[in-house]
Amino acid sequence: MTNGSNRILDEFAKLMTDAAGAAQGVRREVETAFQAQAERFLSSMDIVQREEFEAVREMALKAREENAVLAARIEALEAELAGKGAGKAAAGDSKPSSSVRTKK
């Protein structure tokens, strides 16, 4: 009788193992189908993917840094030009202008 009950338990264990394997296969198929449906839904809503968002974000940060550097450079050049302009104006006050013509 022990052989018969062991055989029944072995068959039951095999059946449960097969059922667990089938359940895992069904779970994988459901996950795949759900993921495909979710991707279709998100693409129809025109939502940006994470990778694209991060790439554009990095580009924007780099552009901001470059703008700050260029703004500082422009300010320095304007200050330099203002300094040269003030120096020329002071030098021009002491000399008579040679570009003024008089009629005879």
C-alpha positions, 0 to 999 in steps of 0.5 A: 500500500505504501507504493500506491500512496507514494505513486499517487503523491508523486503524480500529485507533485508532478501535477502541481509542478506542471501547474506552477510552470504553466502558471508562470508561463501565463503570468509572463504572457499577461505581463508581456501583453500588459506592457505592450498595451501600456506602451501603445497607450502611452505612445498614443498620448504623445508622452516623452520617454525617460531617456529622451527627457534626460537627453533634452534636460542635459542639453538645456543645462549645458546651454544655460551654462554656455549662456552664463559664460557668454553673458559674463564675456559680453559684460567684460567686453562692454566694460573694456569698450566703455573704459576705452571710450572714456579714455578717448573722450578725455584725450579728445577734450584736450586736443582740437578736433582735426575733422572740423573744417572752416570755410575761407 
